[in-house]
C-alpha cells in the first residue's frame, strides 16, 4: 500500500447552486446564512467514528472550532477514535463482535470490512445529497464494488483544475539542512552520494551521539522501507509493482538486484554503527519522536507520513532561526542519478475511504452532515479557516495568509482549530483541487501562501539549489492511467490478496535478518530469503496486475 492520495479527473466547474468562494465573510460559516444547512438543525446527536490510523489524539469534533461550527449547522458531533495497536486485530475484533462504530475509515482494512458486510450501500443516499453527487459524480462507476454497490466514499476527489504541490508530500530522501550547509550545498543525486554525506557528517560530530539513518517498519507502514528500491529504480509509488511504460507489464521488485542492493546498503550502515537497529522494533510514535529529536541525520519516507515530526522542527525554526539547521530537506535520488518519479502523477485511489456501518443509528443524518461538509464554503472553512483570522483575500480575490497568520497556525493551533482533524479522513475535495474562483483548495498549494511561508533560511537553501519550490527539485511525474496500481481493489481471499499477505510475512521476517546480519553472512541470508519468497506465485500476481493495468489504460481512452 502506499501513501499520499492524490486524485484525478476534473469535475465540472458549474456552480450547481453552491455559493462562490468570493462570498466568504469574515466569520465562520456557522455565522453566515449562506453556510447554514438547508433545514433547521435537528436535536444534537453524537456519532462514533473509528479512524484506522494513529495520527492525532482522540477527540469530539465539537471540541474544535471547525467541528463546533459544523455542529451548529447540523446538530451533529463525531466522537473520533484513532487506531491504537494493530489495525488487523482491531478490525478483526469489530467483525467478530458484529458491533461497529457508526462511521469507519479503516485505511488498509477496508476490503476486510466490506467482505464482512460491515458497511451499508451508499448508492441511494448519494443520489439524495447534491453536494456529494457533485463532487463524486465523475467517479461513481469507479467507486462501485463487484456487486455494483458503493460501500464507502474515497477520502477525496479531484475538483476543478489540478494544482501541483510546491512542498513534498510524497516520497523523498530527507537530510538535515546543516549537513548540506556544512558540505557546501552539494547536488546529491544517488544513494551512494547521500549515505557518504551522512557518514562523513556523523564522523565529524562524534560528540553529538547522532543516528545516521533510520527507517520506518511499524505494522502496515513497513512499505516505507520496502518501497525504496522501486523509487531508486525510477518508478513512482505503485505499491508492489513497477510498470514498464512501453509494454505496461507489471513486475515485482522484491527479489531483484535493486532490493538486494538497498538492503545491503542498510547492512553496511548498520555494521558501521550508523543505522538505527531499533528501526525494526520501534512503533510509529517512537519513530516520530526520534525524527523530532534533532539527532537523526537522514531517512526515507513519504512527506505526509513524516509531517508531524518535521512540522515540529519547522515550527521551532520559525520561533528561533538558529533551529533551522535541524529542519529536513528533501532529495530525489535514484541508483544512477537519472530521472526520478517520486512525485505522484494524478490518480484516483479506489480502495481507501470512509463508510457508514450497519450499526449506524441514523445513516441519513450522517450522510447529510457529509453533504453539508462538501459545500464549497465549508470546504473553504475546513481548509482555509476564517477570513481575517487565518487567511485574507486581496482585491483580485486571491486567498493568502500573512506572516503573522502563518506563525500562529502551528501544531497546537491545528489541533484546537480542527485543521489537523479535518485535513484528511473525511469526504472532501482532493488536495490538488481548485475552488470555483480559481484559488487552490489547499492553502499550501496556493503560490502566494507558499512564498509567504518561506523563512529566510528556506529561501537561502532553495536559492542554493536553483529552485523556488521544493517540488522543482524533483522530475515532473509521467501520466499513468492506472495510477496508483496499489489502489486497484483486490477481493479478500483472492490469489493476489493472499500473495500480498504472504509477501508481507516473508519480508517482515527476512528484512531485519538481512540488515542486521554480519556483512559476511549477508549473501547466505539473502539466499534463504529467495528460497522463502520463491514459494509465492509471483508470476500469477504479476499476470493479474498486468491485466488490470492494461484494462485501466483501455478504460481511460
Secondary structure, DSSP 8 states (H G I E B T S, - for coil): --------S------TT---GGG--SS-GGGSGGGS-SS---S-EEEEEEESS-SS--EEGGGSHHHHHHHHHHSEEEEEEE--S-HHHHHHHHHHHT---SEEE-GGGHHHHHHTT-B---HHHHHH-HHHHHHHGGGHHHH--TTS----B-SEE--SS----SS--SEEEEEEHHHHHHTT-----BHHHHHHHHHHHHHHTGGG--EEEE---SGGGGHHHHTHHHHHTT----SSEEE-TTT--EEE-TTSHHHHHHHHHHHHHHHTT-B-GGGGT--HHHHHHHHTTT-EEEEEEEHHHHHHHHHHHHHHHHH-GGGGGGSEEEE--BSSS-----S--S----S--BEEBTT-S-HHHHHHHHHHHTSHHHHHHHHH--BTTTBEE-TTS-EE--HHHHHH--HHHHHHHSHHHHSSSSSEE-TT-B-TTS-BSSGGGSHHHHHHH--HHHHHHHHHTT-SSSGGGS------TT--GGGS---TTSHHHHHHHHHHHHHHHHHHHHHHS-GGGHHHHHHHHHHHHTTS-HHHHHHHHHHHHHHHHHHH-
